[in-house]
Amino acid sequence: MDNMLLQVSAKKLNKRSGFPPSLADKNNIVGVALQGFKFEGEETEDPANPAIGKWYRDKAGIYYWAGGVIRLPGRVISNFKNLPINLPTGFSFGVDVSHHNDAPDWDAFKKAGCEFVYIKTSEGVGTPDMQAATHARNAKLQNFRIGYYHFCRPDTRNGGSVRSDATAEANEVISRIATLTSPDLPLVLDLEDQQTWDSPLGKTDYLLWVNTFIETINAHLTKGVMLYSRKEYLDRKLPPNHNLGKYKLWMSYYPSSPDATKVPVPNGWNDWSVWQYTEHGVVGNNPKVDLNILKDNTLFL
């Protein structure tokens, strides 16, 4: 059977570990799905008890009685394991790559349903990603829509002030992108810490740095910007009255049971545009790839 997109239509529907002898039997109930719950599954039937009707089985082996489920229109990405539930209507699937992905299996990305690729272009000042040009060229050969991201290092190392440092980094990105394949998506500011580094700036200066960087980018590039981070980090680094909520948000959030309706966003934002839901995705021969859901299709305009 082929997988299909499904939604619970009953107010509550039991989730079962297998076929029950009757709908009244409670021995194999493992949970409850509420009305509106979306999932991907295949149609099945108990050959020993066909009178009870058809069932749907999801990728985790959980059974749902078909009488409480409706089939939704739309495509199914069946080549990906552990997809989030409650995927938004009209979503696009994508990956992000850097020099850590030295030989991506681009054909596997295409066959799996990937539609966009974000590529690391640089980090701080003086550290270009040497795989950016190759990644961009190969992604375009597969007709992916591409974008670039820059790992920001907000400090005062370049020029001695917050503004001069942010301007120097932004100019580096502008120069770098001028040598690369033209992007289809906004430039992303990667705002996060590393195991051995974090921005030393206080909240006010951190916000000034980000705004200065964005102002410089927008004066030269036409696709605009988007911010990538995690809730805890931006809540810690930004003042509560910051003005960055007007920019699109790419969230990094890796729950054990990903649900597209339960992605926390930082103070100042109401929603996310892209969600990186795992950094350990497996697609074809690609080990440990970042997988993303895009629900804001205005990013492609």
Beta strands, then each sheet from edge to edge (+ up, - down):
strand 1: 3-8
strand 2: 12-16
strand 3: 29-34
strand 4: 38-45
strand 5: 54-58
strand 6: 63-65
strand 7: 69-71
strand 8: 92-97
strand 9: 114-123
strand 10: 127-128
strand 11: 145-151
strand 12: 187-190
strand 13: 225-229
strand 14: 248-252
strand 15: 274-283
strand 16: 286-294
sheet 1: 6+ 5- 4+ 1- 7+
sheet 2: 2+ 3-
sheet 3: 10+ 9- 8- 16+ 15- 14- 13- 12- 11-
end
